[in-house]
Amino acid sequence: FPSHDRAVIAITFYLFQQQDFLKLDVYCEKGNDRSIQIAQSLGFQFEQVLQQFTMNLTTKNTNDVFVFSRINVENLPQISWSFL
């Protein structure tokens, strides 16, 4: 797995197994195709689109945000990792 994918996997395991999270949401701006692909490939389920959720403070343009979620680590790829 690429380093970005491995980071998301490690954080997901940590939050569910060490911090007792019940649900984990990932917010990706429309057009951020790499983040959307990572969320989908790691089994995060698409939940909703938050329309005009973010704003560029310079241009005042708004952007939609896609929300993906997981409720456990089931079927999440296993990687070798440790925290210091």
Accessible surface in RSA format (square Angstrom, percent):
REM  Atomic radii and reference values for relative SASA: ProtOr
REM  Chains: A
REM  Algorithm: Lee & Richards
REM  Probe-radius: 1.40
REM  Slices: 20
REM RES _ NUM      All-atoms   Total-Side   Main-Chain    Non-polar    All polar
REM                ABS   REL    ABS   REL    ABS   REL    ABS   REL    ABS   REL
RES PHE A   1   126.39  63.2  68.91  42.7  57.49 149.6  76.25  46.2  50.14 143.5
RES PRO A   2    75.00  54.7  61.71  56.3  13.29  48.3  74.28  61.3   0.73   4.5
RES SER A   3    82.64  69.8  70.11  93.6  12.53  28.9  49.21 104.8  33.43  46.8
RES HIS A   4   122.08  66.7 118.34  82.3   3.75   9.6  81.57  84.1  40.52  47.1
RES ASP A   5     9.02   6.3   9.02   9.0   0.00   0.0   0.00   0.0   9.02   9.0
RES ARG A   6    90.56  38.0  89.90  45.8   0.66   1.6  23.21  31.7  67.35  40.8
RES ALA A   7    50.08  46.0  41.22  63.6   8.86  20.2  49.61  69.9   0.47   1.2
RES VAL A   8    42.93  28.3  41.82  37.9   1.11   2.7  42.93  37.3   0.01   0.0
RES ILE A   9     0.00   0.0   0.00   0.0   0.00   0.0   0.00   0.0   0.00   0.0
RES ALA A  10    15.68  14.4  15.68  24.2   0.00   0.0  15.68  22.1   0.00   0.0
RES ILE A  11    93.06  53.0  92.90  69.2   0.17   0.4  93.06  67.0   0.00   0.0
RES THR A  12     0.69   0.5   0.69   0.7   0.00   0.0   0.00   0.0   0.69   1.0
RES PHE A  13     8.52   4.3   8.49   5.3   0.03   0.1   8.49   5.2   0.03   0.1
RES TYR A  14    72.80  34.0  72.76  41.4   0.04   0.1  42.69  32.1  30.11  37.1
RES LEU A  15    31.27  17.4  31.27  22.4   0.00   0.0  31.27  22.0   0.00   0.0
RES PHE A  16    22.62  11.3  10.58   6.6  12.04  31.3  10.66   6.5  11.96  34.2
RES GLN A  17    99.36  55.6  72.62  53.1  26.74  63.7  28.58  60.8  70.78  53.7
RES GLN A  18   113.77  63.6  89.13  65.1  24.64  58.7  13.48  28.7 100.30  76.1
RES GLN A  19    89.66  50.1  68.81  50.3  20.85  49.6  11.20  23.8  78.46  59.5
RES ASP A  20   111.92  78.4  96.79  96.3  15.13  35.8  32.08  75.5  79.84  79.6
RES PHE A  21    84.44  42.2  71.98  44.6  12.45  32.4  77.64  47.1   6.79  19.4
RES LEU A  22   156.65  87.2 143.49 102.7  13.17  33.1 145.43 102.1  11.23  30.2
RES LYS A  23    92.45  45.1  76.58  47.0  15.87  37.8  43.58  39.2  48.87  52.1
RES LEU A  24    25.76  14.3  24.77  17.7   1.00   2.5  25.76  18.1   0.00   0.0
RES ASP A  25    56.73  39.7  36.11  35.9  20.62  48.7   7.49  17.6  49.24  49.1
RES VAL A  26    39.31  25.9  36.15  32.7   3.17   7.6  39.31  34.2   0.00   0.0
RES TYR A  27   119.91  56.0  90.86  51.7  29.05  75.6  55.61  41.8  64.31  79.3
RES CYS A  28     2.59   2.0   0.72   0.8   1.87   4.4   1.87   4.7   0.72   0.8
RES GLU A  29    72.01  41.3  67.99  51.4   4.02   9.6  22.27  43.1  49.74  40.6
RES LYS A  30   117.43  57.3 108.19  66.4   9.24  22.0  56.95  51.3  60.49  64.4
RES GLY A  31    59.30  73.1   0.00   N/A  59.30  73.1  33.49  91.9  25.81  57.8
RES ASN A  32    66.49  45.8  57.69  55.8   8.79  21.2  16.49  39.7  50.00  48.3
RES ASP A  33   104.28  73.0  97.83  97.4   6.44  15.2  36.78  86.6  67.50  67.3
RES ARG A  34   107.92  45.3 100.03  51.0   7.89  18.8  74.48 101.8  33.44  20.3
RES SER A  35    38.33  32.4  34.75  46.4   3.58   8.2  11.09  23.6  27.24  38.2
RES ILE A  36    25.84  14.7  25.84  19.2   0.00   0.0  25.84  18.6   0.00   0.0
RES GLN A  37    81.58  45.6  80.65  58.9   0.93   2.2  48.79 103.9  32.79  24.9
RES ILE A  38    14.64   8.3  14.64  10.9   0.00   0.0  14.64  10.5   0.00   0.0
RES ALA A  39     2.12   2.0   0.51   0.8   1.61   3.7   1.96   2.8   0.16   0.4
RES GLN A  40   104.68  58.5  86.62  63.3  18.06  43.0  25.99  55.3  78.70  59.7
RES SER A  41    64.00  54.1  25.73  34.3  38.26  88.1  37.55  80.0  26.45  37.1
RES LEU A  42     4.32   2.4   1.67   1.2   2.64   6.6   4.08   2.9   0.24   0.6
RES GLY A  43    32.08  39.6   0.00   N/A  32.08  39.6  24.56  67.4   7.52  16.8
RES PHE A  44     6.14   3.1   0.28   0.2   5.86  15.3   0.28   0.2   5.86  16.8
RES GLN A  45   120.31  67.3 118.38  86.5   1.93   4.6  47.32 100.7  72.99  55.4
RES PHE A  46   108.15  54.1  81.62  50.6  26.53  69.0  81.62  49.5  26.53  75.9
RES GLU A  47    80.11  46.0  48.59  36.8  31.52  75.0  20.72  40.1  59.39  48.5
RES GLN A  48    85.84  48.0  81.32  59.4   4.52  10.8  22.56  48.0  63.28  48.0
RES VAL A  49    56.18  37.0  35.68  32.3  20.50  49.4  35.68  31.0  20.50  55.6
RES LEU A  50    37.44  20.8  34.46  24.6   2.98   7.5  37.44  26.3   0.00   0.0
RES GLN A  51   143.87  80.5 120.99  88.4  22.88  54.5  25.99  55.3 117.89  89.4
RES GLN A  52   131.83  73.7 111.93  81.8  19.91  47.4  19.70  41.9 112.14  85.0
RES PHE A  53   114.54  57.3  88.22  54.6  26.31  68.5  91.87  55.7  22.67  64.9
RES THR A  54    42.37  30.1  36.18  36.7   6.19  14.8  41.27  55.4   1.10   1.7
RES MET A  55    98.10  50.8  73.86  48.9  24.24  57.7  63.53  54.0  34.57  45.8
RES ASN A  56    77.26  53.3  64.46  62.3  12.80  30.8  22.67  54.6  54.59  52.8
RES LEU A  57   141.72  78.9 127.81  91.4  13.91  35.0 127.99  89.9  13.73  36.9
RES THR A  58   125.83  89.5  96.32  97.7  29.50  70.3  67.90  91.2  57.93  87.6
RES THR A  59    74.39  52.9  49.77  50.5  24.62  58.7  56.37  75.7  18.02  27.2
RES LYS A  60   129.32  63.1 116.21  71.3  13.11  31.2  83.22  74.9  46.10  49.1
RES ASN A  61    98.22  67.7  91.78  88.7   6.45  15.5  25.60  61.6  72.62  70.2
RES THR A  62    60.24  42.8  33.66  34.1  26.57  63.3  20.79  27.9  39.45  59.6
RES ASN A  63    44.13  30.4  41.02  39.6   3.11   7.5  16.25  39.1  27.88  26.9
RES ASP A  64    33.77  23.7  32.47  32.3   1.31   3.1   1.86   4.4  31.92  31.8
RES VAL A  65     3.77   2.5   3.77   3.4   0.00   0.0   3.77   3.3   0.00   0.0
RES PHE A  66    43.91  22.0  43.91  27.2   0.00   0.0  43.91  26.6   0.00   0.0
RES VAL A  67     2.66   1.7   2.66   2.4   0.00   0.0   2.66   2.3   0.00   0.0
RES PHE A  68     3.51   1.8   3.51   2.2   0.00   0.0   3.51   2.1   0.00   0.0
RES SER A  69     5.89   5.0   5.00   6.7   0.89   2.0   0.00   0.0   5.89   8.3
RES ARG A  70    16.83   7.1  10.66   5.4   6.18  14.7   9.12  12.5   7.71   4.7
RES ILE A  71   122.28  69.6 106.35  79.2  15.93  38.4 106.35  76.6  15.93  43.2
RES ASN A  72    61.94  42.7  60.73  58.7   1.20   2.9  26.14  62.9  35.80  34.6
RES VAL A  73    32.85  21.6  28.85  26.1   4.00   9.6  28.85  25.1   4.00  10.9
RES GLU A  74   116.52  66.9 101.17  76.5  15.35  36.5  40.82  78.9  75.70  61.8
RES ASN A  75   137.58  94.9  96.97  93.7  40.61  97.8  37.66  90.6  99.92  96.6
RES LEU A  76     6.96   3.9   0.03   0.0   6.93  17.4   0.11   0.1   6.85  18.4
RES PRO A  77    36.15  26.3  24.36  22.2  11.79  42.8  36.15  29.8   0.00   0.0
RES GLN A  78   144.87  81.0 119.62  87.4  25.24  60.1  61.76 131.5  83.11  63.0
RES ILE A  79    25.73  14.6   4.12   3.1  21.61  52.1  13.04   9.4  12.69  34.4
RES SER A  80   101.59  85.8  80.43 107.3  21.16  48.7  50.84 108.3  50.75  71.1
RES TRP A  81    85.86  34.5  50.59  24.5  35.27  82.8  50.38  26.9  35.48  57.6
RES SER A  82    99.69  84.2  69.36  92.6  30.34  69.9  40.97  87.2  58.73  82.3
RES PHE A  83   112.47  56.3  83.04  51.4  29.43  76.6  85.19  51.7  27.27  78.1
RES LEU A  84   224.16 124.8 154.45 110.5  69.71 175.2 183.72 129.0  40.44 108.8
END  Absolute sums over single chains surface
CHAIN  1 A     5925.9       4778.2       1147.8       3251.4       2674.5
END  Absolute sums over all chains
TOTAL          5925.9       4778.2       1147.8       3251.4       2674.5
